[in-house]
Structures are given as structure tokens and as C-alpha cells.
Amino acid sequence: MLGRTVQLVPADPTWPAAFAREAARLREAAGDTPVVIEHIGSTAVPRLLAKPTVDVLVGVPTLADADALVPKLQALGYDYVQAFEAQLPRRRFLRTPSGTFHLHVVERGGAFWYEHLAFRDWLRSHADDARRYGFLKQQLAQRYTNDREAYTDGKAPFIAEILRQARGA
């Protein structure tokens, strides 16, 4: 099991290239399954403090396509964490044993798909909000170093605020 501590690192300029290489491997493994692959999370936002894990959003047409893709991703060395489906039943979560990559396989156009892309795009185009988010993450990581759930929960109000703005509400 990966460590449950929260450890943030400065932005690494190699993250986009690591994502691109992994995305190519994922596309090849998907074969005939039509996938759209996006780099999400803090490693996808330039200059943003992040946990050293590249989050990858894999969009498929249906949840059945996601289920069919899981064995192909396991063949690449990913661990399938089925237990997380209790929280998010329309997402298939996989990770590399090293924790370098986390995959979120979801239906394209669903709420998970939209919200993660909208949040990433907002932070990429609103530097002040990205800085505020980085500062919040740093504060939460110091306060909740050994409590990843509390760290994640602490980010939720900020994320909800940004998503409201992104929707124009």
C-alpha cells in the first residue's frame, strides 16, 4: 500500500513529458477501445506545488468500456483498486505500484470528466487562483501530514468555488 502521508513537492518540468509517454502506452494498450486521455491534477498545472503523482484521466464511451479496459491496464503493470468504487461507482481507479501514475477511467462527458477538466483548465488560465490553491495545499499538508483524507476534504470548498466560477454561476 502506498504511504498515506501528504508530501508536496515543487512543480517538476518533466511531468508533462512523463504524462505524454504514459498516454502513448495507454493508447496502445487500449487497442480498439476509443479513449481520450488527459493530464489532470496539480501536476498538469504549471508551477503548482503537487504530490509527485501524475493523474491521468482516461475517457471512454461507456462504463462497460472502462471495465473492459481494466485487464489491459493491469497488463501494463497497474494495480486496480476496486474498493474505491464504493465512493465513486462510475470511476475505475488504477495506480502504478510506485505511485507515479494514478488512472481515473470514466465515461467521457460525465460529471467526473467535466469537473476535473474544468478545474485544471481554470487553474491553467487563472494564475492568481492557482497560487491561492498552492498556498492552501501547503497549509493543509502541514496541518494534515498524516491524514490524507482531511487534506483532501480541506481542499473541497476551494474546488467547489472554482467549479462554480467555471460554470459561470
KAQUI-V305789 format. One line per field, one symbol per residue. psi: psi as a letter, one per 30 degrees, with the letter a starting at -180 (. if undefined). Layout:
psi->???
This chain:
psi->klkgljjkllkjffeeeeeeeeeeeeeeefbfkjkkkkkaafffjkgkklkhkjkkkjkleleeeeeffeeeeeffgkkkiffffeeifgkkkllkefgekkkjjlkkfleeeeeeeeeeeeeegieeeeeeeeeeeeeeeeehegieeeeeeffeeeeeeeeeeefg.
